Amino acid sequence: MRSLVALLIAAFALATPAKADSRAVIVDTAWDTRPFIADMKQSGIQVVGRYLARCPQPDRNIPEKRLIDQGAYGDRGSEVRQLLDNGFAILSIYQFNNDSKNKFLGRDRNGNPLPDGSCRSTDNHRTPREEAALDAEAAVAQARALGQPAGSAIYFGVDIAFSARDAQTRRAMVEYFTEVRRVLRRGRYQLGAYGNGDALAVLSAEKLIDHAWLSASRAYPGTTEFHNSDNWHLFQSGVNLEFFGGSPGACRPGLPLDVNTKNKRFANRPLGFWTKRGVVRIDPARTKAVYDARRFACDGDARLRRSASSGPSDLLSATARCRGNRTARHAETIDYANATRIGRRSGDMVEVDYDDDGEFDGWTAASNLTSSFGRKPDWVHSKAQRNGARCR
């Protein structure tokens, strides 16, 4: 597979300005991006994560989640074609009821059997291997219809609070990913996994995945430890965000998305992102700039002030922003263990883009943040203790 990838990697990196841009470059979304193509280009986004799934999931109320439902590559007006023709790379993500450990046994979160490969209801019990085969075959078929080149990656989700001490789920997950890997190898695709720290640690130790994408699940088992091990390739550094909603007073529905940061340790390594020219990587200088401009809030009272000279009560929450097609107040603090982008400094104050949308919002004390992105603070389960936490 490595030799195949080497042959297929395009001899270029996604463009980076002379001075590396620290704005977010990788996002993922469950919604049709076509209305926001121009906005994404202007904001500096270069990689868009979109979803594969063997069947639609109308019960999830996300009718645009599957990229294939927005048209195949041969349709010039399709979302995949519009993304590729406008210079974006795609991060392929497979999720189909991956938010429950029942998934590995072919059942949904309520214990009901999942549809078969033709999306027909069934009462059949499935082994992890049988469920994996249905998913992997659907992923390969959809990837090919979307024009995804061989040698690129498909990331399969483990969107649960997986614990390595759960021996039964561990065995099922390993069996599931073993079969997914076999089918994807046959289809000439790499395998990535999205999940919490314990899930990625197990899958990495079993040598089942090529790429590890760490979820933003601050309280899930092993997430902090895996982040601080520096073995992750991609980290979901911001979730449940909304970009391009307009300015207060002129709100429009924006694009719900998550933001992701590539580990600068692997700046020169492609992670299976793809364009119509093949597998691509983000320019290493851009990767390093994005990583180096990120910090974690390690103080339970990381207040967001309106300016570097603002007093403790002159908070950003006194101003408004556009979110969810309406005007809303800004947050008062950066949530504990959340990531933020930093900019200019003034004494102990540092400018922050707390929702990572490319626009700096306000200021906080630099002492409220970690000194680097390489050390994520341990999660504190008690809200009172979390609010009283101070940076070490």
C-alpha positions in Angstrom: 0.0 0.0 0.0 2.8 2.4 0.8 4.4 2.0 -2.7 0.9 2.5 -4.2 0.4 5.7 -2.2 3.8 7.0 -3.2 3.0 6.6 -6.8 -0.4 8.2 -6.5 0.4 11.2 -4.3 0.3 14.3 -6.4 3.6 16.1 -6.5 2.3 19.2 -4.8 0.9 20.5 -1.5 -2.3 22.5 -1.2 -1.4 26.1 -1.7 0.0 28.2 1.2 0.6 31.9 1.2 4.2 33.3 1.6 3.4 33.9 5.3 1.7 30.7 6.6 -1.9 31.2 7.5 -3.0 30.0 10.9 -6.7 29.9 10.2 -8.4 26.5 10.2 -7.7 24.5 7.1 -9.6 21.3 7.7 -13.4 21.1 8.5 -16.0 18.3 8.5 -19.7 18.8 8.0 -22.9 16.8 7.6 -24.4 19.4 5.4 -24.3 20.3 1.7 -21.5 22.8 1.2 -22.4 24.1 -2.2 -24.1 27.3 -0.9 -20.8 28.1 0.9 -18.1 27.3 -1.6 -17.1 31.0 -2.0 -17.2 31.5 1.7 -15.0 28.5 2.4 -12.4 29.6 -0.2 -12.2 33.1 1.2 -11.8 31.7 4.8 -8.8 29.7 3.9 -10.4 26.2 4.2 -8.7 23.6 2.0 -10.0 20.2 3.1 -13.7 19.4 3.6 -14.7 16.2 5.4 -17.9 14.6 4.0 -19.7 11.4 4.8 -20.4 8.0 3.4 -23.0 5.6 4.8 -24.6 2.5 3.3 -28.1 3.8 3.9 -29.8 7.2 4.5 -30.7 7.9 8.1 -33.8 10.0 8.1 -34.3 9.6 11.8 -31.1 11.6 12.4 -32.7 14.7 10.7 -29.5 15.3 8.7 -30.8 14.7 5.1 -27.7 16.0 3.4 -25.1 14.0 5.4 -24.3 11.4 2.7 -22.2 13.0 0.0 -23.4 10.5 -2.6 -27.0 11.8 -2.1 -25.8 15.2 -3.5 -24.8 13.5 -6.8 -21.9 11.4 -8.2 -18.7 12.7 -9.7 -20.1 12.5 -13.3 -22.8 15.1 -12.4 -21.2 18.5 -13.0 -23.6 20.1 -10.5 -23.0 17.6 -7.8 -21.5 18.7 -4.5 -18.4 16.5 -4.9 -17.8 17.9 -8.4 -18.2 21.5 -7.1 -15.8 20.9 -4.3 -13.2 19.3 -6.5 -13.6 21.8 -9.3 -13.1 24.7 -6.9 -9.8 23.3 -5.6 -10.9 21.7 -2.3 -9.6 18.3 -1.1 -12.0 15.9 0.5 -11.7 13.9 3.7 -13.9 10.8 3.3 -15.7 9.7 6.6 -17.8 6.6 7.0 -20.5 6.7 9.6 -23.6 4.6 9.8 -25.0 4.2 13.3 -21.5 4.4 14.7 -22.7 6.1 17.9 -23.3 2.8 19.8 -21.3 -0.3 20.7 -24.3 -2.2 19.3 -23.1 -1.2 15.9 -20.4 -3.9 15.9 -23.2 -6.5 16.2 -25.3 -5.0 13.4 -27.8 -3.2 15.7 -28.7 0.4 16.3 -28.5 2.2 19.7 -31.9 0.8 20.7 -30.9 -2.7 19.9 -32.8 -3.1 16.7 -31.3 -4.9 13.7 -29.8 -2.5 11.1 -30.8 -2.7 7.5 -29.0 -5.0 5.1 -26.7 -4.0 2.3 -29.7 -3.0 0.2 -31.2 -0.9 3.0 -34.0 -3.4 3.6 -35.2 -4.1 7.1 -34.1 -7.4 8.6 -34.3 -9.4 11.8 -31.0 -11.2 11.2 -28.3 -11.2 13.8 -24.9 -10.2 12.4 -21.4 -10.8 13.6 -18.9 -7.9 13.7 -17.3 -9.3 10.5 -20.6 -9.5 8.7 -21.6 -5.9 9.7 -18.1 -4.7 8.7 -18.3 -6.3 5.3 -21.6 -4.5 4.5 -20.1 -1.1 5.6 -16.8 -1.5 3.9 -18.3 -2.7 0.6 -20.7 0.3 0.6 -17.9 2.7 1.4 -15.8 1.4 -1.5 -18.7 1.6 -3.9 -19.6 5.1 -2.9 -16.0 6.3 -2.9 -15.6 5.1 -6.5 -18.9 6.7 -7.6 -17.6 10.0 -6.1 -14.3 9.8 -8.0 -12.2 9.0 -5.0 -8.8 7.8 -6.2 -7.0 4.6 -5.1 -4.4 5.2 -2.4 -6.6 7.8 -0.5 -8.3 7.1 2.8 -11.7 6.4 4.3 -12.0 7.1 8.0 -14.5 4.9 9.9 -16.1 6.3 13.0 -16.1 4.9 16.6 -18.3 7.7 18.0 -18.7 6.2 21.5 -17.2 6.4 24.9 -15.1 3.3 24.2 -13.2 1.9 27.1 -10.2 -0.5 26.6 -11.4 -2.3 29.7 -14.6 -3.3 28.0 -13.3 -6.6 26.7 -16.4 -7.6 24.8 -16.7 -4.4 22.8 -12.9 -4.4 22.3 -13.0 -7.9 20.7 -16.0 -6.9 18.5 -14.3 -3.6 17.4 -11.1 -5.3 16.5 -13.0 -8.0 14.5 -15.0 -5.3 12.8 -11.9 -3.2 11.8 -10.0 -6.3 10.7 -12.7 -7.0 8.1 -13.1 -3.3 7.1 -9.3 -3.2 6.5 -9.4 -6.3 4.4 -12.2 -5.0 2.1 -10.6 -1.5 1.8 -7.2 -3.0 1.0 -8.8 -5.0 -1.8 -10.4 -1.8 -3.0 -7.0 0.0 -2.8 -8.0 2.4 -0.1 -6.2 3.3 3.2 -8.1 3.0 6.5 -8.4 5.7 9.1 -10.4 5.7 12.3 -12.1 8.6 14.1 -12.6 8.0 17.8 -11.6 8.6 21.4 -8.2 7.9 22.9 -8.8 4.4 24.0 -10.3 3.3 20.7 -7.4 4.8 18.7 -4.8 3.3 21.1 -6.3 -0.2 20.6 -6.7 0.1 16.8 -3.2 1.5 16.5 -1.7 -1.2 18.7 -3.4 -3.9 16.6 -2.0 -2.2 13.5 -5.4 -2.0 11.9 -5.4 1.7 10.9 -3.2 3.9 8.8 -4.4 7.2 10.3 -5.7 8.1 13.8 -8.2 11.0 14.0 -8.8 11.9 17.7 -12.3 13.1 18.6 -12.9 16.2 20.7 -14.5 14.1 23.4 -12.8 15.8 26.4 -14.2 13.4 29.0 -14.0 10.1 27.0 -11.6 7.4 28.1 -8.0 7.9 27.0 -8.6 11.0 24.9 -6.2 13.3 26.9 -3.6 10.6 27.2 -3.7 9.8 23.5 -3.4 13.5 22.6 -0.5 14.0 24.9 1.2 10.8 23.5 1.6 12.8 20.2 0.6 9.7 18.2 -2.5 11.2 16.7 -2.5 12.5 13.1 -5.7 14.6 13.1 -7.5 16.1 16.1 -11.1 17.5 16.1 -10.2 20.7 17.8 -13.6 22.4 17.5 -17.1 21.0 17.4 -20.7 22.1 16.9 -19.6 25.4 15.2 -21.3 27.5 12.6 -19.5 29.5 10.0 -20.7 32.1 7.4 -23.9 33.0 9.1 -23.5 36.7 8.4 -23.2 39.6 10.8 -25.6 40.5 13.7 -28.7 42.2 12.3 -28.3 40.5 9.0 -28.2 36.8 10.0 -28.6 34.0 7.6 -28.3 30.2 8.3 -24.6 29.3 8.3 -22.8 26.0 7.7 -22.7 23.8 10.8 -19.3 22.2 11.0 -16.3 20.9 13.1 -12.7 22.1 12.8 -9.7 19.8 12.8 -6.0 20.3 13.4 -3.3 18.2 11.8 -0.4 17.1 14.1 2.7 19.1 13.1 4.8 16.0 13.9 3.3 14.5 10.7 3.4 17.7 8.7 5.1 16.0 5.8 2.8 13.0 5.8 -0.3 12.8 3.6 -3.4 11.7 5.5 -5.4 10.3 2.6 -7.1 13.6 1.6 -7.9 13.6 -2.1 -8.6 15.7 -5.1 -9.2 14.8 -8.8 -5.4 14.9 -9.2 -4.8 12.2 -6.5 -3.8 12.1 -2.9 -2.6 15.5 -1.5 -1.2 17.0 1.7 -1.5 20.4 3.3 1.6 22.4 2.9 3.8 21.6 5.9 4.3 25.3 6.7 0.5 25.8 6.9 0.2 22.7 9.1 2.8 24.0 11.5 1.3 27.5 11.6 -2.2 26.2 12.4 -0.8 23.9 15.1 1.4 26.5 16.7 -1.4 29.0 16.9 -3.7 26.7 19.0 -3.9 26.4 22.7 -6.1 24.8 25.3 -7.9 26.6 28.1 -6.5 25.3 31.4 -8.1 27.9 33.7 -11.8 27.3 34.6 -12.4 31.1 34.3 -10.7 31.9 31.0 -12.7 35.1 30.5 -13.1 36.6 27.0 -12.6 40.4 27.2 -13.5 42.8 24.5 -10.0 44.4 24.2 -6.5 44.0 25.6 -7.1 46.9 28.0 -10.6 45.8 29.1 -11.3 45.3 32.8 -12.5 42.0 34.3 -16.2 43.0 33.7 -15.8 44.3 30.1 -16.6 40.9 28.6 -17.1 39.8 25.0 -20.6 38.5 26.0 -21.8 42.1 26.0 -21.5 42.0 22.2 -23.5 39.9 19.7 -22.8 37.4 17.0 -24.9 35.6 14.4 -25.6 31.9 15.1 -28.5 29.6 14.1 -30.1 32.3 11.9 -30.4 34.6 14.9 -28.4 37.1 16.9 -26.9 35.6 20.0 -24.5 36.7 22.8 -20.9 35.7 22.7 -19.6 33.2 25.3 -18.1 34.7 28.5 -15.2 32.2 28.7 -13.3 29.6 26.7 -14.6 26.3 28.1 -12.1 24.3 30.1 -9.9 22.0 27.9 -11.4 23.5 24.7 -9.0 24.7 22.0 -8.7 28.2 20.7 -6.6 30.1 18.2 -4.3 32.8 19.4 -3.0 36.0 17.7 -1.4 39.2 18.9 -0.1 39.6 22.4 -0.2 42.7 24.7 1.5 42.1 28.0 -0.2 39.0 29.5 -3.2 39.4 27.2 -3.6 37.5 24.0 -6.0 37.8 21.2 -8.2 34.8 20.6 -10.5 33.3 17.9 -12.4 31.2 20.4 -14.7 29.6 17.8 -12.0 29.2 15.2 -14.0 30.8 12.4 -11.0 32.9 11.2 -12.0 36.1 12.9 -10.4 37.1 16.2 -13.2 37.7 18.8 -11.6 39.2 21.9 -8.8 38.8 24.4 -7.9 36.6 27.4 -5.0 36.3 29.7 -2.2 34.2 28.2 -1.9 32.6 31.7 -5.4 31.1 31.1 -4.1 28.9 28.3 -1.6 26.2 27.9 1.9 27.2 26.7 1.6 24.9 23.7 -0.9 22.7 21.8 1.1 19.6 22.7 -0.2 19.3 26.2 -4.0 18.9 26.7 -5.2 19.4 30.3 -6.7 16.4 32.1 -10.5 16.5 32.1 -12.1 17.4 35.5 -15.5 15.8 35.9 -16.7 17.9 38.8 -18.1 21.2 37.4 -17.2 23.1 40.6 -13.6 21.8 40.5 -13.4 22.5 36.8 -14.5 26.1 37.3 -11.9 26.5 40.0 -9.1 24.9 38.0 -6.0 26.9 37.3 -3.2 26.4 34.9 -0.1 24.7 36.3 
